[in-house]
Amino acid sequence: MTKPALIEPNQLTRTSPKITYQVAISHPNSHLFEITLEIQNWSAEVLNLKLPVWTPGSYLVREYARHIQDFIAFSGQNKQKLFSQKIGKNHWEVETKELDSVTIKYRVFANELTVRTNHLDSSHGYFNGAALFYFIPGLEKQPITVEIMPPNSNWKVKTALPSIPGKINQFEAQDFDTLVDSPFEIGIHQTYEFEVLGKPHKYVIWGKGNINPNKLIEDTKNIIETEAKLYGGLPYDNYLFILHLTNNGFGGLEHKNSCSLIYSRFGFRDREKYNRFLQLVAHEFFHLWNVKRIRPKPLETCDYEQENFTRSLWFSEGTTSYYDLMIPLKAGIYNRSKFLEILGKEITRFLTIPGRKVQPLSESSFDAWIKLYRRDLNSDNCQISYYLKGELVSLLLDLLIRAKHENQRSLDNVMVQMWEQFGKPEIGFTPQQLQQVIESVADMDLQSFFNRYLDTTEELPFDEYLAPFGLKLKPVIEAQIIPYLGMRVQSENNKEMIKFVEAGSPAGLEGIDADDELLAIDGIRVSADQLTERLKDYQAGDIIQITVFHQDILKTLSVTLAVPKPSRYEVVLVENPSTLQTENLVGWLGEN
């Protein structure tokens, strides 16, 4: 394999190369973006082109090069075809000799509608720079011009990149990082402009649904103002929200001056679903500080060709998840009772995932690349999300600091100090530096806390930290007691498929596996919908006969049911809270 050639300063004997991308959409139904890369003022003998393998903010190697086709290179002067070859999974090499200009053409298949990939159909085109554009090793800091060629004049182009004055649909990125960080929405969509704190903002909404734009803008303004108050202003000149409405979508991806959101098209009338969407908005917007500017050291400068491992995603994502609960509360979107209800649901999720007893939080952060986005039938048995546990560890830290300092200090002070020390200068932080900042705000040694709750699987002591605020965790067991079996079943294609079996559960101990087909209990057919009701006919200690197809082999297994487990947890007020507890609670969450 030819060793990649970097562009050294002494090779650029003429004016620095000018890099221009043209993105054409001539046949949207083909799902193919047509890309032309033109490089002028070229002087090296070999041109190396590399496509990123992942998108910052989404920690999984996605191998975007698999969507590249019809790659061809030719000279810019006489259009003579140049010899090119692929020498790595994401690496192309072109022999350019002494040419002054080089043109590359290729097409990218785009039919995956997520916030981190590319999508093109008859109504719109959406792309992320990492999944569409090559970088030239050694020229990552060069400005890049992007021209969009829509299929017709009805298609409009929106991006956070600044447009080039006097040019139609032409934009400039100051470097490759900025290009990657600036998604494009092209097509038929609705645009809503509004101003917050003297700065222009925009919602670009693709798709139909039951959204109320006026209500959305009002609530979004409150979220923006609340987060800006925390950090002391907005670190951008303008901001773009790209929102895709789909049947059952959910997700978001942060950028410095924009974010991409995807949500269920009919998820805006129901209050619970709408609150969930506003939490998503609060989460991705919070990231413009925490992640995009306050970054772990390994993400200070992205390596687009491989994993960028860090043990600090619990803070980057988990702490942001804690704030996506807090921000809507502070913004007046929901009240204290609703916050505690949502918090109870989050704690329920955590305490019903057995993997919390297997994978430490710091390991969950580090292994994001191979576990979080690559779930399998055993995932809940062996891992825990750094989003979820990081959120709850952040809760404990906030409560610890508030209780010690009578609400005069909080996790807010940690975020502000991290912003001043690392975010504004955009210097990556180490785990040790993060701990030092938290300890300085808390004014106490937290080594034991970090060891126990980040580096081991010790259970989180919720009641201990909730007690100073007059709260406690209440396990809820259904009125009609259901003995514990330890498996989840789902109807699929007229079959009752076992989707998950908890390790060490009655079902697991007797050899029932995920992907088995459930047929009957005690000789009588049972469906997924009927399972809970059927179990109500038994008690802990009863032995039942469960019949399944295991790899197409009929099996009947004797399973001894165990004592019931709580179905959910609620965060509730203690009886007769003290004056101090009441004051602490109001200082944290306000009046109800």
PyMOL commands that set and color helices and strands:
alter all, ss='L'
color gray80, all
select helices_A, chain A and resi 9-11+28-30+64-67+129-131+176-180+213-231+271-286+297-299+313-330+336-351+354-357+361-369+379-382+386-404+411-423+431-442+447-454+462-469+506-509+531-535+579-589
alter helices_A, ss='H'
color red, helices_A
select strands_A, chain A and resi 18-24+32-40+46-50+68-75+84-88+91-95+101-109+119-120+124-127+144-149+156-159+170-173+184-187+190-196+199-206+239-246+250-254+258-264+471-476+487-492+495-501+517-521+524-525+543-550+553-560+568-573
alter strands_A, ss='S'
color yellow, strands_A
deselect
rebuild
show_as cartoon
